[in-house]
């Protein structure tokens, strides 16, 4: 597989994910009916299915191996989760109750559980896969050498470390920038310490899984 094909394999799932987010924003700006004003309730499941299919299709190109130093990854995943919720749990910040709220389907149990299921699949499976494949698997190496597939995973340079941390931060909403900056740096550190993209994915999944459970228990939907 050539370098150009490799770039497509590592970048396409993230590109499609972002394009579907743009579709959600565009539909929301049109409004007029519920499914346009609240496009996230169908765009997020669509993202889940389409991006998961792309990752499955390109799977051999990622050459993922068994996670290495999983204990470190799990520990960092928990630390990052605590970091994200600390403004509300420890620093007295206002709860973030506005956001993707599955409770609006409480009167329709099937639709409610489908909504929650797809939301968790997106949060815990799809997002960790496509983001780690892109940020750590591709960009962290591409900024060292355009022939990124020839760069060993976990290779360090200050340029790639800072650029990926900043870009990862800016990809989140403004209220999350502080947490996202530290998160990006810690996830990069996991890549450097473990030399394992699989471990980075596990770390991200642990953070997101714990965050999802916390969101459901506290109903702070703004953290989705």
Residue pairs with C-beta under 8 A, 6 or more apart in sequence:
1 9
1 61
3 146
3 147
3 148
3 149
5 61
6 61
6 148
6 149
7 138
7 142
7 148
9 58
9 61
9 62
10 58
10 61
10 62
10 133
10 134
10 137
10 138
10 148
11 134
11 138
12 54
12 58
13 51
13 54
13 55
13 58
13 129
13 130
13 133
13 134
14 130
14 131
14 133
14 134
16 47
16 50
16 51
16 54
17 47
17 51
17 126
17 130
20 43
20 46
20 47
20 50
20 51
21 43
21 47
23 39
23 43
24 39
24 40
24 43
24 44
27 35
27 36
27 39
27 43
28 36
28 37
28 38
28 39
28 40
30 36
31 37
35 41
35 42
40 100
41 100
41 115
44 100
44 118
44 119
44 122
45 114
45 115
45 118
45 122
47 122
47 126
48 118
48 121
48 122
48 126
51 126
51 129
51 130
52 121
52 125
52 126
52 129
55 126
55 129
55 130
55 133
62 133
62 137
62 197
64 197
64 198
64 201
65 196
65 198
66 198
67 73
67 194
67 196
67 198
67 199
67 201
67 202
68 194
68 195
68 196
68 198
68 199
69 193
69 194
69 196
69 199
70 199
70 202
72 190
72 193
72 194
72 199
73 190
73 194
73 199
73 200
73 202
73 203
73 206
74 202
74 203
74 206
76 186
76 187
76 189
76 190
76 203
77 202
77 203
77 204
77 205
77 206
77 207
77 210
78 206
78 207
78 210
79 186
80 182
80 183
80 186
80 187
80 203
80 207
81 206
81 207
81 210
81 211
81 214
83 179
83 182
83 183
84 176
84 179
84 183
84 207
84 211
84 223
85 211
85 214
85 223
87 93
87 179
88 94
88 95
88 96
88 218
88 220
95 218
95 220
96 175
96 220
96 221
96 222
96 223
97 219
97 220
97 221
97 222
98 221
98 222
99 220
99 221
99 222
99 223
99 224
100 119
100 221
100 224
101 219
101 221
102 112
102 115
102 116
102 119
103 112
103 219
105 111
105 112
105 115
106 112
116 216
119 212
119 224
120 209
120 212
123 208
123 209
123 211
123 212
123 224
124 205
124 208
124 209
124 212
125 205
127 204
127 208
128 201
128 202
128 204
128 205
128 208
129 201
131 204
132 187
132 197
132 200
132 201
132 204
133 197
133 201
135 164
135 167
135 168
135 184
135 187
136 153
136 164
136 187
136 188
136 191
136 197
136 200
137 153
137 197
137 200
138 148
139 160
139 163
139 164
139 167
140 160
140 161
140 164
140 188
140 191
141 148
141 149
141 151
141 153
141 155
141 160
142 148
142 151
142 160
143 157
143 159
143 160
143 163
143 164
144 151
144 155
144 157
144 159
144 160
145 151
152 195
153 191
153 195
153 196
153 197
154 191
154 192
154 193
154 194
154 195
154 196
156 192
161 185
161 188
164 184
164 188
165 181
165 184
165 185
165 188
166 181
166 184
168 180
168 181
168 183
168 184
168 187
169 177
169 180
169 181
169 184
170 177
171 180
172 180
175 222
183 207
187 200
187 203
187 204
190 199
190 200
190 203
191 197
191 200
194 200
211 223
214 220
214 223
215 221
215 223
215 224
